[in-house]
């Protein structure tokens, strides 16, 4: 049982870290400048880009490239980001299903929450790019908007899972007062 538990925890951390790496490697989010950059992004939405568009929107040419290409890129990226987050959330659910009272630890909680932050940053980028391309095109953006919204729903679901994971860590790791 101990081996399975340790493996699940390691799998969650590995999946969370891989997802964070993927968000940067795929260009969905810009690599942050450590904890200060992450805190700034959380509090202000995105780093200051001197009045310009955000990292993702600029990278995919949301203001200049052919709207059909931009929309296809947003759809593909949001779908991939949603799938990756679903895999990480599945690993967190495995830890939650464990009957061992020590199944959740601080490292698991922190890794999963870091993945959630990266997912939220990616979502903001997708939404900004969608907003930018939709104002310059008369194309139907509803299907892409629905995909971006499905990612937002996945993030909300994962956030609830993270809360339960944290509760398991805090609640079962302490004795009553």
Buried (B, 14 or more C-beta within 10 A) or exposed (E): EEEEBEEBBEBBBEBBBBBBEBBBEBBBBBEBEEEEEBEBBEEEEBBEEEEEBBBBBBBBBBBEEEBEEBBEBBBEBBBBBBEBBEEBBEBBBBBBEBEEEEBBBEBBBBBBBBBBBBBBBBBBBBBBBBBBBBEEBEEEBEEBBEBBBEBBEBBEEBBEBBEBBBEBBEEEEEEEE
